[in-house]
Amino acid sequence: MPSTKEIFAHIDEALKADPSRVEGFDCVYQFTLTGDDPGTYQVILKSGQVSAVEGEQETPQCTIGMDSADYKEMIAGNLNGTQAFMSGKLRVTGDIGLAMRLESVLSAYSG
């Protein structure tokens, strides 16, 4: 399984290759991951700027906190984001509406 850093690098490449899938988004998602492969990453979806970066570059509107192993399972399609949230594996601060749209964004760019 790829590392967290590799997953976000792949998302960054995919976003830049086809930004059309996130047209209409104007937000910053921050991922605060703990566990065996921790890190802080941001997915920046703004007009003219789409990227996935390591660290905190922008002020996030939605922050997702979870264990890195659970994040990898979610990206692989083995863990549903809603179920992860309901079971306490995924924590959201900020705009919950953006969090609900996140799964469709990530599924468009994973794989």
Backbone as ProteinMPNN parsed JSONL, in Angstrom:
{"seq_chain_A": "MPSTKEIFAHIDEALKADPSRVEGFDCVYQFTLTGDDPGTYQVILKSGQVSAVEGEQETPQCTIGMDSADYKEMIAGNLNGTQAFMSGKLRVTGDIGLAMRLESVLSAYSG", "coords_chain_A": {"N_chain_A": [[0.855, -1.186, 0.0], [0.541, 2.263, -0.792], [2.359, 5.053, 0.675], [1.112, 7.665, 2.87], [2.063, 10.135, 1.979], [2.645, 9.511, -0.697], [0.071, 8.96, -1.631], [-1.17, 11.496, -1.453], [0.469, 12.847, -3.259], [-0.243, 11.565, -5.618], [-2.951, 12.345, -5.761], [-2.546, 15.084, -6.094], [-1.275, 15.137, -8.643], [-3.359, 14.079, -10.222], [-5.4, 15.982, -9.815], [-4.253, 18.228, -11.045], [-4.015, 17.27, -13.633], [-6.663, 16.947, -14.449], [-8.613, 19.218, -13.67], [-11.299, 19.721, -13.996], [-13.158, 18.162, -12.671], [-13.528, 19.246, -10.193], [-14.623, 21.7, -10.501], [-16.281, 24.628, -9.473], [-15.875, 24.24, -6.799], [-14.584, 25.982, -4.03], [-12.511, 25.96, -1.875], [-10.582, 24.8, 0.966], [-9.407, 21.782, 2.032], [-8.236, 20.234, 4.915], [-6.172, 17.646, 6.068], [-5.53, 15.954, 8.924], [-3.575, 13.619, 9.929], [-3.003, 10.76, 11.941], [-1.279, 8.101, 13.697], [0.501, 5.308, 12.218], [1.583, 6.456, 9.904], [1.795, 9.391, 9.939], [0.776, 12.854, 9.334], [0.244, 16.201, 8.037], [-1.828, 17.423, 5.601], [-3.017, 19.277, 2.771], [-5.76, 19.733, 0.588], [-6.24, 21.799, -1.937], [-8.665, 23.596, -3.448], [-9.31, 25.851, -5.539], [-10.273, 28.529, -7.693], [-8.292, 28.453, -10.471], [-6.248, 27.364, -8.999], [-5.456, 24.281, -8.085], [-4.496, 21.765, -5.967], [-2.665, 19.312, -4.059], [-1.048, 19.348, -1.089], [1.721, 19.047, 1.209], [1.682, 19.874, 4.63], [0.626, 23.024, 6.154], [-0.686, 25.384, 4.202], [-2.731, 27.076, 3.53], [-5.705, 28.606, 4.937], [-7.872, 26.325, 6.242], [-11.238, 25.385, 5.33], [-12.466, 23.145, 6.051], [-11.598, 20.565, 8.157], [-10.27, 17.377, 8.372], [-9.836, 14.779, 10.548], [-8.114, 11.829, 11.189], [-6.989, 8.401, 11.639], [-4.073, 7.339, 9.94], [-4.081, 4.783, 8.763], [-6.822, 4.234, 8.559], [-7.527, 6.274, 6.819], [-6.176, 5.458, 4.49], [-7.597, 3.106, 3.969], [-10.076, 4.233, 3.394], [-9.494, 5.716, 1.077], [-8.842, 3.61, -0.589], [-11.295, 2.573, -0.99], [-12.383, 0.811, 0.775], [-13.459, 1.651, 3.112], [-16.202, 3.405, 4.028], [-16.818, 6.865, 3.973], [-18.926, 8.116, 5.398], [-19.684, 6.088, 7.171], [-17.286, 5.88, 8.556], [-17.233, 8.35, 9.819], [-19.545, 8.193, 11.435], [-18.812, 6.125, 13.125], [-16.812, 7.215, 14.556], [-14.241, 7.133, 13.588], [-13.486, 9.064, 11.846], [-13.061, 12.471, 12.11], [-14.558, 15.667, 11.951], [-13.965, 19.09, 11.59], [-15.138, 22.373, 11.167], [-16.691, 23.169, 8.063], [-19.261, 21.083, 7.661], [-20.797, 20.42, 5.483], [-19.028, 20.606, 3.33], [-17.403, 18.479, 3.997], [-19.117, 16.378, 3.505], [-19.206, 16.412, 0.76], [-16.71, 15.647, 0.111], [-16.069, 12.916, -0.257], [-16.925, 12.295, -2.864], [-15.171, 13.872, -4.3], [-12.601, 12.792, -3.645], [-12.951, 10.141, -4.539], [-13.082, 10.531, -7.231], [-10.472, 11.001, -7.861], [-8.884, 8.994, -6.862], [-7.246, 5.763, -7.045]], "CA_chain_A": [[0.0, 0.0, 0.0], [1.371, 3.472, -0.841], [2.412, 5.894, 1.874], [0.229, 8.821, 2.866], [2.679, 11.144, 1.118], [2.453, 9.069, -2.089], [-1.352, 9.119, -1.965], [-1.433, 12.911, -1.712], [1.181, 13.193, -4.495], [-1.096, 11.065, -6.699], [-4.117, 13.23, -5.822], [-2.06, 16.339, -6.672], [-1.09, 14.914, -10.089], [-4.669, 13.888, -10.835], [-6.084, 17.281, -9.798], [-3.646, 19.102, -12.053], [-4.278, 16.693, -14.949], [-8.076, 17.112, -14.784], [-9.278, 20.026, -12.638], [-12.718, 19.913, -14.304], [-14.005, 17.428, -11.723], [-13.741, 20.026, -8.967], [-15.117, 23.035, -10.838], [-17.325, 25.07, -8.571], [-15.371, 24.187, -5.431], [-13.706, 27.074, -3.632], [-12.291, 25.608, -0.479], [-9.359, 24.089, 1.344], [-9.573, 20.672, 2.962], [-7.005, 19.855, 5.616], [-6.178, 16.3, 6.632], [-4.61, 15.787, 10.037], [-3.528, 12.162, 10.063], [-2.216, 10.239, 13.059], [-1.001, 6.675, 13.541], [1.795, 4.832, 11.732], [2.064, 7.254, 8.766], [1.117, 10.652, 10.224], [1.14, 14.056, 8.59], [-0.788, 17.191, 7.759], [-1.892, 17.668, 4.159], [-4.156, 20.078, 2.342], [-6.241, 19.678, -0.784], [-6.64, 23.177, -2.217], [-9.549, 23.64, -4.618], [-9.684, 27.242, -5.772], [-10.214, 28.911, -9.1], [-6.928, 28.652, -10.942], [-5.268, 26.682, -8.152], [-5.868, 23.004, -7.512], [-3.301, 21.017, -5.588], [-2.608, 18.608, -2.788], [0.266, 19.725, -0.575], [2.047, 18.656, 2.572], [1.775, 21.022, 5.528], [-0.479, 23.985, 6.19], [-0.384, 26.538, 3.371], [-3.905, 27.942, 3.466], [-6.639, 28.435, 6.042], [-8.865, 25.335, 5.787], [-12.649, 25.53, 5.675], [-12.9, 21.841, 6.562], [-10.469, 19.757, 8.606], [-10.584, 15.968, 8.58], [-8.861, 14.114, 11.399], [-8.293, 10.382, 11.268], [-5.798, 7.571, 11.64], [-3.577, 7.178, 8.576], [-4.512, 3.48, 8.245], [-8.228, 4.381, 8.179], [-7.534, 7.128, 5.624], [-5.782, 4.618, 3.352], [-8.729, 2.223, 3.694], [-11.114, 5.053, 2.772], [-9.045, 6.009, -0.287], [-8.896, 2.346, -1.347], [-12.692, 2.208, -1.19], [-12.756, -0.226, 1.734], [-14.09, 2.286, 4.274], [-17.113, 4.469, 3.632], [-16.586, 8.073, 4.762], [-20.039, 8.333, 6.33], [-19.565, 5.089, 8.234], [-16.115, 6.244, 9.36], [-17.647, 9.477, 10.654], [-20.514, 7.73, 12.432], [-18.156, 5.229, 14.081], [-15.795, 7.967, 15.285], [-12.916, 6.998, 12.975], [-13.235, 10.288, 11.089], [-13.549, 13.651, 12.823], [-14.653, 16.842, 11.081], [-14.169, 20.424, 12.149], [-15.387, 23.319, 10.081], [-17.885, 23.041, 7.235], [-19.661, 19.679, 7.518], [-21.292, 20.264, 4.109], [-17.858, 20.313, 2.497], [-16.964, 17.132, 4.329], [-20.021, 15.445, 2.851], [-18.876, 16.402, -0.668], [-15.319, 15.213, -0.043], [-15.953, 11.543, -0.747], [-17.026, 12.296, -4.317], [-13.934, 14.465, -4.811], [-11.512, 11.831, -3.517], [-13.182, 8.972, -5.377], [-12.784, 10.921, -8.612], [-9.028, 11.105, -8.059], [-8.143, 7.861, -6.308], [-7.214, 4.607, -7.922]], "C_chain_A": [[0.896, 1.243, 0.0], [1.34, 4.241, 0.481], [1.407, 7.036, 1.746], [0.766, 9.882, 1.917], [2.491, 10.791, -0.359], [1.0, 9.231, -2.529], [-1.648, 10.577, -2.288], [-0.702, 13.398, -2.962], [0.362, 12.743, -5.706], [-2.328, 11.963, -6.867], [-3.712, 14.559, -6.466], [-1.912, 16.209, -8.192], [-2.436, 14.819, -10.8], [-5.463, 15.193, -10.884], [-5.564, 18.181, -10.909], [-3.912, 18.594, -13.471], [-5.722, 16.929, -15.395], [-8.808, 17.892, -13.693], [-10.78, 20.187, -12.864], [-13.635, 19.234, -13.295], [-14.277, 18.201, -10.446], [-14.136, 21.468, -9.278], [-16.258, 23.396, -9.898], [-16.933, 24.974, -7.104], [-14.498, 25.414, -5.201], [-13.429, 26.883, -2.152], [-10.933, 24.94, -0.297], [-9.746, 23.024, 2.363], [-8.227, 20.419, 3.626], [-7.197, 18.471, 6.223], [-5.11, 16.247, 7.709], [-4.623, 14.309, 10.369], [-2.58, 11.756, 11.178], [-1.873, 8.781, 12.76], [0.382, 6.399, 12.985], [2.411, 5.703, 10.643], [1.457, 8.654, 8.859], [1.559, 11.796, 9.299], [-0.047, 14.983, 8.465], [-0.695, 17.523, 6.281], [-3.095, 18.543, 3.861], [-4.47, 19.779, 0.883], [-6.865, 21.042, -1.042], [-7.418, 23.189, -3.528], [-10.043, 25.068, -4.773], [-9.567, 27.525, -7.249], [-8.767, 29.189, -9.499], [-5.861, 27.972, -10.106], [-5.891, 25.42, -7.575], [-4.605, 22.226, -7.203], [-3.539, 20.265, -4.29], [-1.186, 18.799, -2.288], [0.468, 19.194, 0.835], [2.174, 19.924, 3.405], [0.557, 21.92, 5.425], [-0.083, 25.211, 5.4], [-1.504, 27.559, 3.362], [-4.749, 27.715, 4.718], [-7.734, 27.473, 5.581], [-10.286, 25.71, 6.194], [-13.186, 24.241, 6.295], [-11.662, 21.03, 6.92], [-10.957, 18.358, 8.947], [-9.473, 15.378, 9.436], [-9.139, 12.626, 11.428], [-6.953, 9.671, 11.31], [-5.371, 7.33, 10.195], [-4.01, 5.838, 7.966], [-5.973, 3.541, 7.791], [-8.349, 5.237, 6.915], [-7.199, 6.301, 4.38], [-6.906, 3.651, 2.976], [-9.851, 2.993, 2.996], [-10.751, 5.357, 1.315], [-9.14, 4.762, -1.164], [-10.334, 1.902, -1.615], [-13.183, 1.138, -0.237], [-13.452, 0.322, 2.977], [-14.917, 3.462, 3.777], [-16.919, 5.671, 4.555], [-17.675, 8.337, 5.784], [-19.968, 7.354, 7.485], [-18.383, 5.405, 9.149], [-16.464, 7.38, 10.314], [-18.565, 9.001, 11.778], [-19.872, 6.852, 13.5], [-17.039, 5.932, 14.861], [-14.388, 7.829, 14.717], [-12.508, 8.25, 12.212], [-13.866, 11.447, 11.85], [-13.516, 14.85, 11.88], [-14.775, 18.093, 11.926], [-14.315, 21.371, 10.971], [-16.674, 22.968, 9.361], [-18.234, 21.572, 6.978], [-20.201, 19.413, 6.113], [-20.162, 19.949, 3.146], [-17.361, 18.9, 2.752], [-17.831, 16.1, 3.612], [-19.735, 15.352, 1.352], [-17.492, 15.813, -0.929], [-15.198, 13.823, -0.654], [-16.018, 11.493, -2.278], [-15.781, 12.896, -4.962], [-12.809, 13.431, -4.787], [-11.714, 10.609, -4.408], [-12.898, 9.28, -6.84], [-11.292, 10.883, -8.897], [-8.232, 9.957, -7.469], [-8.076, 6.743, -7.335], [-6.002, 4.501, -8.776]], "O_chain_A": [[1.9, 1.278, 0.711], [0.421, 4.094, 1.287], [0.917, 7.331, 0.656], [0.009, 10.463, 1.139], [2.211, 11.667, -1.178], [0.733, 9.598, -3.673], [-2.305, 10.868, -3.287], [-1.206, 14.279, -3.659], [0.283, 13.458, -6.704], [-2.703, 12.301, -7.99], [-4.451, 15.099, -7.29], [-2.372, 17.073, -8.938], [-2.625, 15.413, -11.861], [-6.124, 15.48, -11.882], [-6.339, 18.816, -11.624], [-4.023, 19.389, -14.404], [-5.981, 17.093, -16.587], [-9.534, 17.309, -12.888], [-11.47, 20.738, -12.006], [-14.763, 19.678, -13.085], [-15.178, 17.838, -9.689], [-14.003, 22.351, -8.431], [-17.098, 22.557, -9.574], [-17.593, 25.567, -6.25], [-13.756, 25.829, -6.091], [-14.02, 27.541, -1.296], [-10.25, 24.574, -1.253], [-10.328, 23.318, 3.406], [-7.195, 20.395, 2.955], [-8.236, 18.166, 6.81], [-3.93, 16.468, 7.439], [-5.551, 13.806, 11.002], [-1.502, 12.328, 11.341], [-2.159, 8.291, 11.667], [1.324, 7.15, 13.237], [3.63, 5.697, 10.467], [0.7, 9.066, 7.98], [2.564, 11.708, 8.594], [-1.187, 14.612, 8.747], [0.374, 17.86, 5.771], [-4.073, 18.549, 4.609], [-3.574, 19.597, 0.058], [-7.882, 21.397, -0.446], [-6.889, 22.836, -4.582], [-11.069, 25.447, -4.208], [-8.844, 26.838, -7.97], [-8.109, 30.058, -8.927], [-4.685, 27.998, -10.468], [-6.744, 25.481, -6.689], [-3.746, 22.047, -8.067], [-4.474, 20.542, -3.539], [-0.228, 18.453, -2.98], [-0.492, 18.926, 1.558], [2.711, 20.929, 2.94], [-0.404, 21.624, 4.715], [0.75, 25.999, 5.848], [-1.266, 28.757, 3.207], [-4.536, 26.756, 5.461], [-8.452, 27.773, 4.627], [-10.51, 26.279, 7.263], [-14.215, 24.241, 6.97], [-10.781, 20.83, 6.083], [-11.915, 18.175, 9.698], [-8.298, 15.47, 9.082], [-10.272, 12.205, 11.665], [-5.911, 10.27, 11.046], [-6.218, 7.136, 9.323], [-4.277, 5.772, 6.767], [-6.327, 2.968, 6.76], [-9.175, 4.957, 6.046], [-7.856, 6.428, 3.346], [-7.139, 3.403, 1.793], [-10.505, 2.456, 2.102], [-11.599, 5.265, 0.428], [-9.479, 4.851, -2.344], [-10.564, 0.964, -2.378], [-14.28, 0.608, -0.413], [-13.971, -0.438, 3.794], [-14.389, 4.399, 3.178], [-16.863, 5.518, 5.776], [-17.386, 8.736, 6.912], [-20.165, 7.73, 8.64], [-18.464, 5.224, 10.364], [-16.047, 7.379, 11.472], [-18.377, 9.369, 12.938], [-20.325, 6.83, 14.645], [-16.399, 5.325, 15.719], [-13.436, 8.351, 15.297], [-11.324, 8.472, 11.96], [-15.049, 11.413, 12.191], [-12.571, 15.025, 11.111], [-15.58, 18.157, 12.856], [-13.697, 21.191, 9.921], [-17.638, 22.52, 9.982], [-17.582, 20.902, 6.177], [-20.077, 18.298, 5.606], [-20.317, 19.121, 2.248], [-16.944, 18.206, 1.825], [-17.332, 15.067, 3.165], [-19.996, 14.317, 0.739], [-17.149, 15.515, -2.074], [-14.317, 13.582, -1.479], [-15.27, 10.751, -2.914], [-15.38, 12.476, -6.048], [-12.139, 13.219, -5.797], [-10.751, 10.093, -4.975], [-12.516, 8.393, -7.602], [-10.886, 10.747, -10.051], [-7.005, 9.952, -7.569], [-8.76, 6.774, -8.358], [-5.878, 3.556, -9.556]]}, "name": "protein", "num_of_chains": 1, "seq": "MPSTKEIFAHIDEALKADPSRVEGFDCVYQFTLTGDDPGTYQVILKSGQVSAVEGEQETPQCTIGMDSADYKEMIAGNLNGTQAFMSGKLRVTGDIGLAMRLESVLSAYSG"}
